[in-house]
């Protein structure tokens, strides 16, 4: 049995092209100040020999990079996460980096293993969205590459007692603007709905954290609830996922703030905990929950706290042959196909992905203006209330 032929090496390329090993090394690592004739000979030798540059091997040498970034998100099947991953990939690709995207499926152990695997693969940096039960142990983790938290803060990485962001939520159809601020507090306001004590403690971010990119979840939910109240709703259902999620806690807080601000006067809106649902983990569950409430006169409007709850609400309306005023958090493709169109709190998902990628790139490239006292700052991107008609009776 003939042994497998050895793959061509950089020395083989140098010999075939008639140039030095150093020149070949500079060429395969992207140097542009090589004589065009020499570069052409090297390129021809690479093609004829079938040479492949071993980035993994190169990355273990001091000062060398594999030019690979790891992205750990929640659920790639969800259009929100798919759009975010696409934005991150575009930005990184334009700067010569390859993106490895993996999905934790909201499983803490899977998330931890994925992070460990990516670090073992010697990625240059990480962009991560922590799962609802984050057991990664960021504060004690050693040997992490630079990382950026996206959509949700890392446990221990955000001051839970901080003031709300100065940007707030945009008025209907305002264009999104980016701003740097400390994220809003995760504590509940009015009401006594039980919630896990999982708000990030007041502690400094892990040393590897370069930044955190969030949306103004609280401000967006507050604006949506106010809009439903403005059209006469008095019993607005909060239809959402588990409060173990930072985003869901913030959206519930915004919902309650709007109700609290409207509580004075005759016919004030109800803020009963009976109107808060945080067990809709899927569109099917949201549909079943809302279907059981339609026709009972217990609710007269719905704030769907994520895109899956919005889709579930539409399914329940279709089955029941009726509808209630509805605003959802997060836009989705079919929202404009309904009649009336579905009003939403829209996040600038593309901007979130690009901001996270550029924050990490600035750290990797050692930008003196970015890597310093404010390197672990939090960027809170405003939301936009897009009204298409479903907010009205």
C-alpha positions in Angstrom: 0.0 0.0 0.0 1.5 3.3 -1.1 1.8 5.9 1.7 -0.2 9.1 1.3 1.8 11.8 -0.3 2.9 14.6 1.9 1.1 17.9 1.3 3.3 20.6 -0.3 5.0 23.0 2.0 6.0 26.6 1.9 9.6 25.5 1.1 8.2 23.6 -2.0 6.4 26.8 -3.2 9.6 28.8 -2.7 11.7 26.2 -4.7 9.1 26.1 -7.5 8.8 29.9 -7.8 12.5 30.5 -7.5 12.2 32.9 -4.5 13.1 32.9 -0.9 11.0 31.3 1.8 10.6 34.6 3.5 9.0 36.1 0.3 6.6 33.2 0.1 5.6 33.7 3.7 5.0 37.4 3.2 2.9 36.6 0.1 0.6 34.0 1.8 0.2 36.3 4.8 -1.2 39.1 2.7 1.8 41.4 2.1 1.2 43.8 -0.8 4.6 45.3 -1.2 6.0 42.3 -3.2 7.3 42.7 -6.7 4.3 41.9 -9.0 6.4 39.5 -11.1 7.5 37.6 -8.0 3.9 37.5 -6.6 2.7 36.1 -9.9 5.3 33.3 -9.8 4.4 32.5 -6.2 0.7 32.4 -7.1 1.3 30.1 -10.0 3.4 27.8 -7.9 0.7 27.6 -5.2 -1.9 26.6 -7.8 0.3 24.0 -9.5 1.4 22.4 -6.2 -2.0 22.6 -4.6 -0.5 24.4 -1.6 -2.8 25.4 1.3 -1.6 27.8 4.0 -2.1 26.3 7.5 -3.6 29.1 9.4 -4.1 26.9 12.5 -0.4 26.2 12.7 0.5 29.8 12.0 -1.8 31.0 14.8 0.2 29.1 17.5 3.3 31.0 16.8 3.9 34.2 18.8 2.4 37.3 17.2 0.5 35.3 14.5 -3.2 35.2 13.9 -5.6 32.7 12.5 -7.9 35.5 11.3 -10.9 33.6 12.7 -13.6 35.0 15.1 -16.1 32.8 17.0 -19.8 33.9 17.3 -22.0 32.2 19.9 -25.6 33.0 19.5 -28.9 31.6 20.9 -30.7 30.1 18.0 -29.7 30.3 14.3 -33.2 29.2 13.2 -34.6 32.4 14.6 -34.6 35.2 11.9 -33.3 37.7 14.4 -30.2 35.8 15.2 -29.6 34.8 11.5 -29.7 38.5 10.5 -27.4 39.4 13.3 -24.9 36.7 12.3 -25.0 37.9 8.7 -24.2 41.5 9.7 -21.2 40.3 11.9 -19.9 38.1 9.1 -20.1 40.9 6.5 -18.1 43.3 8.7 -15.5 40.8 9.6 -15.2 39.4 6.1 -14.5 42.9 4.8 -11.6 43.1 7.2 -10.1 39.7 6.3 -11.6 37.5 9.1 -13.5 34.3 8.8 -16.5 33.9 11.1 -17.4 30.6 12.9 -21.0 30.7 14.0 -22.4 28.3 16.6 -25.7 28.1 18.4 -26.1 27.4 22.1 -29.9 26.8 21.8 -30.2 28.5 25.2 -28.4 25.6 26.9 -25.9 26.7 29.4 -23.7 23.6 29.3 -23.7 23.6 25.5 -22.8 27.3 25.6 -19.8 26.7 27.9 -18.5 23.8 25.8 -18.8 25.8 22.6 -16.8 28.7 24.1 -14.2 26.2 25.3 -14.0 24.6 21.9 -13.6 27.9 20.1 -10.9 29.0 22.5 -9.2 25.7 21.9 -9.3 26.4 18.2 -7.4 29.5 18.9 -9.9 32.0 17.5 -8.6 35.6 17.6 -11.7 36.8 19.4 -15.3 36.0 20.5 -18.7 37.6 20.1 -21.1 36.0 22.5 -24.7 36.1 23.6 -25.0 34.4 26.9 -27.7 31.8 27.5 -30.5 32.3 30.1 -28.6 30.2 32.7 -25.1 31.4 32.1 -22.7 29.1 34.0 -19.6 29.9 31.9 -17.8 31.6 34.8 -16.5 34.6 32.9 -15.0 36.3 35.9 -12.8 33.4 36.7 -12.0 32.3 33.1 -8.4 32.5 32.1 -6.9 32.6 28.7 -9.9 34.1 26.9 -9.3 36.0 23.7 -10.8 39.5 23.5 -14.6 39.2 23.4 -17.7 41.3 22.9 -21.1 40.5 24.5 -24.1 41.1 22.2 -27.8 41.4 22.8 -27.4 40.4 26.5 -24.7 41.3 29.0 -22.4 38.8 30.6 -23.2 37.8 34.2 -21.1 40.1 36.3 -20.3 42.4 33.4 -22.8 45.2 33.9 -23.7 47.4 36.8 -27.3 46.5 37.8 -27.8 49.7 39.6 -27.0 52.0 36.7 -29.3 54.6 35.3 -31.3 54.1 32.1 -29.6 55.1 28.9 -29.9 58.7 27.8 -30.9 57.8 24.3 -34.2 56.2 25.3 -36.6 54.8 22.7 -37.3 56.5 19.5 -40.6 58.0 18.6 -42.6 56.3 15.8 -40.6 56.0 12.6 -37.6 57.9 14.0 -34.3 56.8 12.5 -32.1 54.7 14.7 -29.0 56.3 16.2 -26.2 54.7 18.1 -25.1 55.9 21.5 -22.8 54.8 24.2 -24.4 54.5 27.6 -24.8 52.2 30.6 -27.7 49.8 30.2 -30.9 50.2 32.2 -31.4 48.5 35.5 -32.9 45.0 35.4 -35.0 45.4 38.5 -38.8 45.1 38.3 -41.0 48.1 39.0 -44.6 48.0 39.9 -46.3 44.6 40.5 -45.1 41.4 42.2 -44.6 39.0 39.4 -42.0 36.5 40.7 -38.7 36.6 38.8 -35.4 34.8 39.2 -32.7 36.8 40.9 -30.5 36.6 37.9 -29.9 40.3 37.2 -26.2 40.9 36.7 -24.6 42.0 40.0 -22.7 45.2 40.3 -19.3 44.0 39.3 -16.6 44.8 36.8 -16.5 43.1 33.5 -14.2 40.1 33.0 -10.8 41.2 31.8 -11.2 39.9 28.3 -14.4 41.9 27.7 -13.9 44.6 25.1 -17.4 45.8 25.0 -21.1 45.1 25.3 -23.7 45.9 22.6 -27.4 46.0 23.6 -30.7 47.4 22.4 -32.9 49.8 24.4 -35.3 47.0 25.4 -36.9 48.9 28.2 -37.5 52.0 26.2 -38.9 50.1 23.3 -41.4 48.2 25.4 -42.4 51.3 27.2 -43.1 53.1 23.9 -45.1 50.2 22.6 -47.3 49.9 25.7 -47.9 53.6 25.7 -49.1 53.5 22.1 -51.6 50.7 22.9 -52.9 52.7 25.9 -53.2 55.8 23.6 -55.7 53.9 21.5 -57.9 53.1 24.4 -56.5 49.8 25.7 -56.9 49.3 29.5 -56.0 45.6 29.9 -52.8 45.0 28.0 -51.4 41.5 28.0 -47.6 41.1 28.3 -46.9 37.9 26.3 -43.3 36.9 26.6 -40.6 34.4 27.4 -38.7 33.6 30.7 -37.6 36.4 32.9 -34.3 34.6 33.2 -33.5 36.5 30.0 -32.0 39.9 30.4 -33.9 41.2 27.4 -37.3 39.9 28.8 -36.7 41.5 32.2 -36.0 44.9 30.5 -39.1 44.7 28.3 -41.3 43.8 31.3 -39.9 46.8 33.2 -40.7 49.1 30.2 -44.2 47.7 30.0 -44.8 48.3 33.7 -43.3 51.8 33.5 -45.8 52.7 30.8 -48.7 51.4 32.9 -47.5 53.2 36.0 -47.2 56.5 34.2 -50.8 56.1 32.9 -52.2 54.9 36.3 -53.7 58.3 37.4 -57.1 59.4 36.4 -60.4 57.7 35.6 -60.3 54.5 33.7 -56.7 53.9 34.5 -55.1 50.8 32.9 -54.8 47.5 34.8 -51.3 46.5 36.0 -52.4 43.1 37.4 -49.8 40.3 37.4 -52.6 38.2 35.8 -51.8 40.1 32.6 -48.1 39.1 32.6 -47.2 35.9 30.9 -43.6 34.8 30.8 -43.9 31.1 29.8 -44.3 31.5 26.0 -41.0 29.9 24.9 -42.2 29.3 21.3 -44.8 30.6 18.9 -47.0 27.5 19.6 -47.0 28.2 23.3 -47.8 31.9 22.8 -50.6 30.9 20.5 -52.1 28.5 23.0 -51.9 30.9 25.9 -53.5 33.8 24.0 -56.1 31.5 22.5 -57.3 30.7 26.0 -57.7 34.4 26.8 -59.5 35.6 23.7 -63.2 36.1 24.2 -62.9 36.2 28.0 -62.8 40.1 28.2 -59.8 39.8 30.5 -57.6 41.5 27.9 -58.2 44.1 25.3 -54.7 44.4 23.7 -51.4 42.5 23.4 -47.8 43.5 23.8 -45.9 40.5 22.3 -42.4 40.7 23.8 -40.5 38.9 21.0 -41.0 37.9 17.4 -42.1 34.4 18.3 -44.8 35.7 20.6 -46.0 38.0 17.8 -46.3 35.1 15.4 -48.1 33.0 18.0 -50.5 35.9 18.6 -51.3 36.1 14.9 -51.9 32.3 14.9 -54.4 32.6 17.8 -56.2 35.5 16.1 -56.6 33.5 12.9 -58.0 30.4 14.7 -60.4 32.5 16.7 -61.5 34.6 13.8 -61.0 37.8 15.7 -58.1 40.1 16.7 -57.0 42.6 19.4 -54.7 45.6 19.1 -51.2 44.2 18.9 -47.6 45.5 19.0 -44.7 43.1 19.0 -41.0 43.5 19.9 -38.7 42.7 16.9 -39.7 43.0 13.3 -40.2 39.9 11.1 -40.6 39.4 7.4 -44.3 38.6 7.3 -45.3 41.5 9.5 -46.0 43.7 6.4 -48.1 40.9 4.7 -50.8 40.9 7.3 -53.9 43.1 7.2 -53.5 45.3 9.1 -49.7 45.2 9.1 -48.2 44.2 12.4 -46.8 47.2 14.4 -43.4 46.4 16.0 -40.6 47.8 18.1 -37.8 47.4 15.6 -34.2 46.9 16.6 -31.4 47.9 14.2 -30.1 44.3 14.1 -27.6 45.0 11.3 -26.2 47.9 13.3 -25.9 45.8 16.4 -23.9 43.1 14.5 -21.7 45.7 12.8 -21.1 47.6 16.1 -20.0 44.4 17.9 -17.7 43.3 15.0 -16.1 46.7 14.8 -15.6 46.9 18.6 -13.8 43.6 18.5 -11.8 44.6 15.4 -10.6 47.8 17.1 -9.4 45.8 20.0 -7.6 43.2 17.8 -6.0 45.9 15.7 -4.9 47.7 18.9 -6.5 51.1 18.2 -5.2 53.4 20.9 -8.4 55.4 20.7 -10.6 52.4 21.5 -8.5 50.2 23.7 -8.1 52.0 27.0 -10.2 53.1 30.0 -13.4 53.0 27.9 -12.6 49.7 26.1 -15.3 47.7 28.1 -18.0 50.4 27.6 -21.6 49.5 26.9 -23.2 50.6 23.6 -27.0 50.9 23.8 -28.7 51.2 20.4 -32.1 52.9 20.3 -35.2 51.1 19.1 -37.8 52.3 16.6 -41.6 52.1 16.9 -42.9 51.1 13.5 -46.7 51.6 13.3 -48.6 49.6 10.6 -52.1 49.6 11.9 -52.3 46.6 14.3 -52.0 48.9 17.3 -55.5 50.2 16.8 -58.8 48.3 17.6 
